[in-house]
Amino acid sequence: MKRSQKISALIFWLLTASLFSTGCQTLVIQHFQARTNRSAIAEDFFRKLDESVKLTRVQEASVYRISGFPYLRTDRFLLSLKDRLGSDDAFTFWVAGLRQLDQKARTHEIHNLPPSALKALKNQLNLPADPQLLIQKTFQYAQALQEADARQTQFKEILRSATKAPDEYSEVARWLGFYPVFSLVVKKATLKAYRQVRAIHASPVSQLPVYGKLETFGPTPFIAFPLAQVVGWFSDANRNPLDIPQLSEEQMKTLIYSLAPTIVQDAQTDYDRIGKVIWQDGRIQIDTAQPTIYYYTTYTFIRGRPSLQLNYSFWYKGRYGPHAPWMERGPLDGLTVRVTLDQDGIPIFLDVVNNCGCYHFFAPKTQRVIPRPAKATVGPLVATELPENFPNDSLQLRIGAGWHQVQHLDAAALPPKSQTYNLVPYEELEELPHSDGRRESVFNSKGIMKGSNRIEPLFFFSMGIAKVGSMRQRGHHPLKLVGKDYFTNPFLFDQNFIYKK
């Protein structure tokens, strides 16, 4: 048998095994549902709500549905905890986290339903066409379903097996696109890009080209990092049964504002200025008169223990001009800057990714960590290091014109003549109001930002990433063209770094 025939046969059997496994799991879940004596009214409510959400294409994609459990959703971090549920308290807390994700997602979906869908649901459910009432009902019926499921002895095992995250990489696309061949070319180009990025960060900031005017933007209000208080907050933090640090809302907000980056932007044209995402004439626009950064929190593992991350996402009108590679040019562009804290609440990592999922790089505290030797030729890109005086001084990111890549990291006091930006919860993007009050997510049901298409899929189809180059929603950032990894991989840091102490 020829090698190509062997590869085809292997892929066939892998796909067959996958379908067989999925089918078996579906039967197990259906059998479980049949035995739980669930409320028929609750199940009917979720079924009709989900049908309406799917029909109108307003599915919330930042978190992932769990087959057979319409009142629960997961993300990659909670998914990673499913094998750490040694006690009943840990399992109860984990399920509460899954329910909270579903409740938030359903709130977005209900707010984004068009009036016609709300009217249809009113008739189907015999309820007023009131979004707030629907949200209340989701909580009420979720509680009813959970109580019914919890009475079953196999609830824990079946829920754990059903909790999965989607693969952002298509094996079929890779097979059809001759991935083993084309990945060699892409790998070579990736390593070349790594060398270029390292060279840019190694250059003195005074030697970086300026094509327009350097404009500085800082958060308002500015809050200095309260080091002693933060260490106290984390040492006294009420860690839950899953060892996740819990801070008060006020403490969390202090961290978000005090660690927010200063943006030093080379602004050659208006598309080099960050702005507020708005709907205008049915299209996503960036209002540069309102500089805005969207924040959200996540968790990862540092030394095997859950640790807090602060994410800062900002957006441009587009990636244009001669400084951006021609195939990457197009409407809408952005970056996400993430600060990862250790168990004492002190920043230990910074990493940055373009909002398409590309050009991801690390900047660790090199006094405390070193990169692991790469197991493959394309390992992590460690472009620079966190400045020693951060977080005592504000983190400053120098960003180039057109291509919008971070070129230099520094930490210094906020310049007195700097402009300010607003810090806004990321959730605003997931149910953004139109001028008539109607709400709509700027992302589609696959987690792709509407109106941000590129021509890159024509060149990188064989890498298996759908809509490669388009801007993406949180939770949907595949990082590698060669191999697989995710921005939300909770083991990303422990897999790529060794801790000195």
N, C-alpha and C positions, 0 to 999 in steps of 0.2 A: 504493500500500500504506500502511495506517495505521501510525502510529508503534508502537503496541502489537504489531502483526503483525511489524514489522521487528525489534523487540526479541526476540520469541519465536523468529523465524527465526535470529537471531544466536546466541541461547542454544542452539538445537538444533544448529547447526553447530559451536559450540564444544564441546558435549558429545560430538558425533560424532567430532570431531578428537581429543579427549582419549582416547576409547575406542579409536580406531584406533591412536594413538600407544602406548597401554598394551599393546594386543595385539601390535604389532610388537616392542616391547621384550621381551615375554614369549617370543616366538618366538626372539629373539636369545639370550636367557638359556638357553632349553631347548636350542638348538643348541650353545651353549658347554658346557653340562653333559654333553651326549652325547659330546663330543670329549675330555673331560678324563680319562677313565679313572679316575673316582673310585672309592673303595672302596665296594662295595655294602653291606658290613656297616655302615660309618659312616653312609651315607645312610639306611639302614633304621633305625638307632638314632635319628637326629635326627627322622625322619618319625614314628616311633611315639611318641617323647617329646613332640613338638609336638602330636600328636593328643590325647594324654592331657592335656597342659596346656590345650589349647583346650576339650576336653570338660568339664573341671572348672573352667574359667574362672579360672585362676590366672595368666594371661599378665601378665608384667611390662611396664607401660606407660611407664615413665619414659624408656626408650630405644626405638629403632625398628628393627624387623626390616628386613633387606635382601633383597629377592626374589631367590631363586636361590642365596643364600649363607647356609645355616642356622647357620653358625658365626660370623657377624658381625652386629653391630648398630651403629647410629649415634645421635648426638645432633645438635643443630643446629650446635654448634661444630665437631665433626669433619666434618660435612657441608660446612661453609664452607671447609674446608681442601682439599677434593678438587681444586680448581683451582690449588693451590699446590705440587703434587707434582713439582717440577722435577727431582729427582734420585732415583735408586734408593733411597738411604738414607731420603729423605723418605717415599717410598711404603711402604717396609718398616715405618717407624715408624708411619705412619698405619694400616696394616692391623693392626699390633699393638694400637693403640688401639681399633679396631673389635672385635677379638677379646676384648679385656679387658672391654668393655661387655657383650658377649654372655655371657662367662663369669660376670660378676656377676649379670646378669639371670637366667641359667639356674640359678644357685645359689638365688636367691629363689624361682623357680618350683618347683624340686625340693623345697625345704624346705616349700613351701606345698601340695604335693600331698597330698590326703587318703590315709589308709592303704589304702582300697579301690583307689585309682589306683596306688599303689605295688605292691600285690599283683598287679594286672592287668599292670603292666609287667614284673614278675618272670616271669610266664608268657610274655609276648610276646617278651622279650629273653633269656630263659633266664639271668637274673642274680639274685642275692640282692636282696631288697627293702630295700636299704641306700642311703639318700640320699647318703651320702658316696661310695659306689662309683659311683653315677650321675654325681655331679659330676666324679669322676676320669675317667670314660669320656667326658664331654663335652669335656674338655681333650684326651684322647688322640685322639678321632675328629676334633675340630676341626683338630688338627695334620695328620692324614692328609689331610683334604679340602683344607686350604690348600696342602700340598705338591703335591697333584695339580693344583690350579688354577694354581699358580705356574709349572708347566711349560708352560702355554699362552701363546702370544705375545700374545694379546688380553686377558689377565687384567686388566691395569691399566685398559684402556679400558672394558671391559664392567662391571667393578666400579664404576668412577666413575659410569657412566651409570645403574647400578642403585641407587646410594646416594641415597636421598631421605628427606624428613621429611614426615609427614602434615600436611594442612591442617586446622587447628582450625575453620575457617570453611566452612560448607556453602553453595555457590553456589546449589544447588537450593532450600534453605530461604530464602535471600535472594530468589530469584526468586518463589517461591510467596508470600512474605510482603510483596511489594511494597517491597523494600528502598529503592529510590530515593525513595519517598514518605516512608516512616516514618523513614528515616535523617535527614531534615531536622528532624523533631521531636526525635529522640534527640540530634542534634548541638546543638540549642539547649539541651536539658537538660544536656548534658555541659559546655558552656561556662559555664552557670550554676553547676554544681557546682565547676568550676575556680575561679571567682571566690570561692566560699564557702570552699574549702580554703585559697586564698592569704590570705584575710582572717583565718582562724583562726590561721595560722602567723605572720601579721604582728602579732597581738595580743600584748601583754606577757603573760608566763606568769602574772603575778600577777592578771590579769584573766580568766583561763580559769575557767569554772565548775567547782566541785567538788560532785558529787552524793552522794558517799559518803566514803571515806577514802583519802587518797593512800598507797599502799603501794609501797615500793621493793624491787626484786629485782636482785641482781647475781650474776655467775658465781662458782662455786666450783670450784677455787681461783682467786682473782683474780691476774692477772699484768700488771704494768705493761708498756707497749709499749716494747721495747728498740730505740729508733730507730737508733742507730749499728750495732748488730748486724744489724738487718734490711737496712739499706742494703748492708752487707757481704755478707749472704747473697745478695742479688739481683745484686750486681755480680759475684760469683763463681759464680753459679748455672750449672750445667751445662745450657745450653740445647740441646735436642735438634735434629735436622735440621729440625723445623717451628718452631723459635724459641720453644718453650714453656718458660718457666722451670721448673726442677725443683729442689724443695727436699726436704730429708730429712723423714722422718716427725716427728721431734722439732721441727724448725723450723716445720713446718706447724701442729703442735699449739700451739706458742707463739703463732703469729699468731692462730689461732682463739680462744684464750682471752684474749689481750691486746686484741683488737678486738671482743669480744662486748659487746653493748649492755647498759646498765642500763635496766630497765623501771620507770618511775614511773607506776603504774596507779591511776586513779580507780576504786576498787572499791566499788560500791554494793551489789552482791549477789555470791553465789558464782560466778555466770557471768561475772564480770569478773576472775577470777583465772586466770592461766595454770596449766597442769598437765600431768601425764604422761598420755599416751594409753594406754588399757588396753582389753582386752576384758572385758566383764562381762555375764554372762547372754546371750552371743551378740551383744551390741551394743557399739559404740564408746562409751566413756565417758572423761571427763577427770577425773583424780584431782588435785584442787587442793591436796591435802596434800603433793604432790610436784611443786613448780614445776620445769618442764623446758623447755629449748630444744633443738631438733634442728638440727644443723649439717651442711652439705655444701659442697663446693667446686665451682666451675665456672670457665670461661674465657670471655673476651670479647676484643674488639680495642680497644686504645687507640692512637690514631695509626697504625692499621694493623698493630700488633704484638700478639701474644697476651699477655693480662694476666690475672692471677689474681683470682678473686672468692670471697669468703667469704659464705655464706648462712646466716641464722639464722631458723628457722621455729618459731613457737609457737602454741599452740592454747587455745581457750576452750570451755566447755560449749555455748555458743550465742550467737547475736546476738539479744538480746531487749530488752524495755523500751521506754519512751517516747522514748528518745534515738536509736533506730535507725529508719530508714524502715520502715514497716509491711510493705512487700512484700519486704524483705530479711531479715526476722526468721525464725529457724529454728534447728534444732539444729546444733551444731558451728560454730566460727568460728576464724579465725586470721589471722596476718600473717607475711610473710616480709620480713626486713630484709637487704639485701645491701650489702656493702662491696666496692667495686672498687678495686684497687691499680694504681698506675702501674708502669713498668718498674723503678723503684727500690724498690718495695715500700711506697710511701707511699699512704694512702687519697686518692683523687681524686674519687670519687663515692660517695654513698649513694643508694640508691633503695629504695622500700618498696612492697609490693603486698599487698592482701588476698588470702588464699589461695583466693579465688574467681577471681582475676585482675583484679579491679576496683580503682579508686581508686589507680592506680599514680602515684607522683610521684618526682621527682628532687630531690636536694639536693647540688649540686656544690661543689667548691672554687672559689668565684667569683674568687679571685685568679689562677686558672690556666685557667679555661674560661668561655665564654659560650654561651648557647643560640643555635642557628642560627635564622634567621627561618623561621617555620612556612610550609611549602608549601601547607598546607591550613588551614581555619579551626580545626580541632582539632589543634593541635600538641602537643608534650610539656608536661606539667604540671611546671613548676619551682616548687615550693611554698615553698622556703626554701633556705638554703645550709648547707654543713658548717661547724660552728664552727671558728674559727681555731686553738683550742687542742686540737683533736682531731687526732692520736691521743695526744698527751701526757697528756691527761685522758680519762677514760672517757666514751664517748658515752651520753647520757641521752635516752630517748624518753618523753615524756609522752603517755599514751594515755587517751582518754576512756572514760566508762562506757557500757555498752550497745552502742554502735555500734562501739567499739574502733578508732577512727581515731587515727593519730598527730597530735597537736595542736601539738607543740613539740619542737624539737631543741636540745640543749645539751651541753656537755662540762664535767665537773667531777669532782673526786675522789669515789670511792664513799663514800656516807655510812656512818658506823660502825655505825649501827643498822639498816642495810638487811638484808632477808632474802636468802637465796641460792637460786639455781636450779642445776640440774644441766645440763651440756652433754652431749648424747647424739648419736651418729651418726644421721643421718636414715634410714639403712638399716633401723633397728629398726622403723620404721613399715611397711616393705615386707615384713616377715615377723614380725609381732608375735605372741608366744606367748599362747595361751589358758591358762586355769588348769590344763588337763589336759596341757599341753605341746605341743598341736597348734598349728602356726603358720599365720597368715593375714594377708595384706596388708590394711591399712585402706582401700586403694584398689581399685576394680574394674578390669577389663581395659581400660577406656577412660580410666583415670586420674582417675576421680571418687571422692571420699571417700564411703564407704558411709554411708548414713543422714544425709546432709547436704542433702537436697533442699530447694528453695525453690519459690515460685510464680512467680518471675521469668520462666521460659520462656513463660508465658502472655502476658506483655507484650512480651518482647524476642525472640520466635521469629524475626521477620524480620531480625534482625541476624546470623543464621546460626551462632550458637555453641550447640552442644548443651549442655543442662543448665546454662545460664547461671545464675550465682548459687550453684551448688553448690561446695563446697570441692574443690580439685584437687591432684593429685600434681605434684611437680616435673617439668618438661618439658612441662606441659600448661596453661600460663597464657596464653591470648590476652588481650591488653591493651586492645584497642579494640572498642567496639561499632560505631563508624563508621570505616571503613577496616579495615586489618589490621596487626597487629603482635604480637610475642611477647616475654614476659619473657626468654626464652632466645635472642632474636635476637642473634647475636654482633656485629652492626654497630650495635646500638641506640645506643651512646654516640657513635661516630664519625658517625652519621647525624644526631644531634640537637644536637651541640655543636661549637664551634670552640675549638681550643686556642691560648692566648695565646703560649706559648713552646714 
